[in-house]
Amino acid sequence: MQQALSASVLNDITSVMDIGIVLGALLAAGLASKFMPGWRISGAHLAASVIGGLLLGYGARLAYGCNIGAFFSSIASGSLHGWLWIVFALSGNWAGLFLRPLFQLPVTVTPRPGAC
């Protein structure tokens, strides 16, 4: 652990891949002439984004990884924690939708298609 903390961030393959994803997205946006950084976000939206990001990061640490390891692989191997994961993921999804109006974020309802 101490060795990993004292090493450069460029020695960690996951960090290098994450940096590459961000730089690749910036390059793609620039080549498509769609790169227009600007600050058009309200304070409430910023607060919701920061809180959501922190909760996602905390949840990923609790799950020891990402959705693939926490859900799909565990269900395929018959593990109980995968079923618990989906229960809490759906509960968190519902809570997030319920809390959107508190942050003045729009709640869009998709109309259901008719029976005919």
C-alpha positions in Angstrom: 0.0 0.0 0.0 2.8 2.4 1.0 4.6 1.7 -2.3 1.5 2.5 -4.3 1.0 5.8 -2.5 4.6 6.8 -2.9 4.7 6.0 -6.7 3.7 8.3 -9.5 0.1 8.3 -10.6 1.4 7.4 -14.0 2.6 4.0 -12.6 -1.0 2.9 -12.0 -2.6 1.5 -15.2 -6.2 2.4 -14.0 -5.2 6.0 -13.5 -3.5 6.1 -16.9 -6.6 4.7 -18.6 -8.8 7.2 -16.8 -6.6 10.1 -17.9 -6.7 8.7 -21.4 -10.5 8.5 -21.5 -10.7 12.2 -20.4 -8.1 13.3 -22.9 -9.7 11.2 -25.7 -13.1 12.8 -24.9 -11.6 16.3 -25.1 -9.8 15.4 -28.4 -13.0 14.0 -29.9 -15.0 17.1 -28.9 -12.4 19.3 -30.3 -12.2 17.5 -33.6 -16.0 17.6 -33.9 -16.0 21.4 -33.1 -18.2 20.7 -30.1 -15.7 21.7 -27.4 -17.3 24.7 -25.7 -16.5 24.8 -22.0 -18.7 27.1 -20.1 -20.3 27.6 -16.7 -24.0 27.2 -17.3 -24.9 25.2 -14.2 -26.9 26.4 -11.3 -25.8 26.1 -7.7 -28.5 23.6 -6.9 -27.4 21.5 -9.9 -23.8 21.7 -8.8 -24.7 20.6 -5.3 -26.7 17.7 -6.6 -23.8 16.7 -8.9 -21.2 16.8 -6.1 -23.4 14.9 -3.7 -24.3 12.3 -6.3 -20.6 11.9 -7.3 -19.6 11.4 -3.7 -22.3 8.9 -3.1 -21.4 7.0 -6.3 -17.7 6.9 -5.3 -18.5 5.7 -1.8 -20.8 3.0 -3.2 -18.1 1.9 -5.6 -15.7 1.5 -2.7 -18.2 -0.4 -0.7 -18.8 -2.7 -3.7 -15.1 -3.2 -4.3 -15.3 -2.1 -7.8 -17.8 -1.3 -10.5 -21.1 -2.6 -11.6 -19.6 -5.5 -13.5 -18.0 -7.0 -10.5 -20.7 -6.0 -8.0 -23.7 -7.2 -9.9 -23.3 -9.1 -13.2 -20.4 -11.4 -12.0 -22.0 -12.0 -8.6 -25.4 -13.0 -10.1 -23.7 -15.3 -12.6 -21.8 -17.0 -9.8 -24.9 -17.4 -7.6 -23.7 -15.0 -4.9 -26.3 -13.4 -2.6 -24.5 -10.0 -2.6 -25.5 -9.4 -6.3 -29.1 -9.6 -5.4 -28.6 -7.3 -2.5 -26.7 -4.9 -4.8 -29.6 -4.7 -7.2 -32.1 -4.0 -4.4 -30.0 -1.1 -3.1 -29.2 0.1 -6.6 -32.9 0.3 -7.5 -33.7 1.9 -4.1 -31.0 4.5 -4.7 -32.4 5.1 -8.2 -35.8 5.8 -6.7 -34.4 8.0 -4.0 -32.5 10.0 -6.6 -35.6 10.6 -8.7 -37.6 11.6 -5.6 -34.9 14.1 -4.6 -34.5 15.8 -8.0 -37.2 18.5 -7.3 -35.3 19.4 -4.1 -32.4 20.5 -6.3 -34.7 22.3 -8.9 -33.8 19.6 -11.5 -36.5 18.6 -14.0 -38.3 15.4 -13.7 -39.4 14.2 -17.2 -42.1 11.6 -17.5 -42.1 9.5 -20.6 -45.6 8.8 -21.8 -46.5 5.1 -22.0 -47.6 3.9 -25.4 -51.3 3.1 -25.8 -52.6 -0.5 -25.9 -53.7 -0.1 -29.5 
